[in-house]
């Protein structure tokens, strides 16, 4: 698939690549005086470096996380979601010249062959966490519906980039294997149920919770609606759209910022409404502002927060992994990738945040894979790790703003056309500000 790239951005990307793979670049390197395009190029490059280096050369599976600063040899657990983002990163890497087309294609084929033939699955659904070297389930993790969707989105991205090849055939085989209605009906025991279960475990069966309230679920349902044996069209309207208001703004759900970014990295909802009249782009744009304003409102009691320091997310924190969000809960922990992935909706906010974090904290926050996952000035805590899905969201969000590549790849698959039609998506010409919903 040919992609027209901005020439100056490509030159900066090549420069960043030279810096990235220079001798000694395994340590945290701060290049002072980076311009805005250079910093964004570095964020993308270093995120890709995580996916390139942390993918097994035998299975094609990708680490869930890695050390960003200091020794990096203690993690061997992969996640199917991170593996999906690794697949999505390959077309971006080729488009920017970070790796050759042949090298990227070989990596995609390695992953897709292993996933299709050797990675354990049940009815086409895959376990959330797996051993990187073998693909064996670890931590008694669940078959995860949302993480299988993230794996599938990466597979479709690779398949559509290398159309007419084995990559496309394998990605479609993975797609067609998924039994959407098995996950919807709890294995046939609830035939009238319209929403998908969050997962299944061999020890206890289907998880109690369903994907029944607005969050990152949109891409999961769109993939199901577009499948050859699809979900009922009514599954799209079956989940709750719960409006949250803060500071004079309205959004759906609130919560961690990634909930309003994840689906948008693959599907371009801008200027569209669904059959119920919802504008999800407006919802996410407002969620970015609410997240920032909530941090500003709490800045008198938190050292971390400020006009350019915000981004409450599901992330690492001083006391372990937590779901921070707006409005609440919060403890002063900020996610750099959460703020950066806001570039889709509020580019000036995201860029200002990235530049301030780099200028002020790069000696403790910037490493081989870019910004670490989180930091908290109130606790004088800087995360030493990065998390694959967070890097992936930032990488493709920047690329969508730059070239729209990730959007174009998903949009080019026939299943996406079917899904958007069945969900009732249509363009509407409206004056700003567009309301969240038109009845």
Helices and strands as residue ranges (DSSP letters): H 7-20, H 36-53, E 65-67, E 77-79, H 80-96, H 101-117, E 121-122, E 125-126, E 129-131, E 143-144, H 145-161, H 166-177, H 180-184, E 199-201, E 205-206, H 218-226, H 234-238, E 243-246, E 249-252, G 257-260, G 263-265, E 272-273, H 280-297, G 299-301, E 314-315, E 322-323, H 336-340, G 341-344, H 347-365, E 366-367, E 370-371, E 375-376, G 377-379, E 381-382, E 385-387, H 388-402, H 405-411, H 414-422, E 426-427
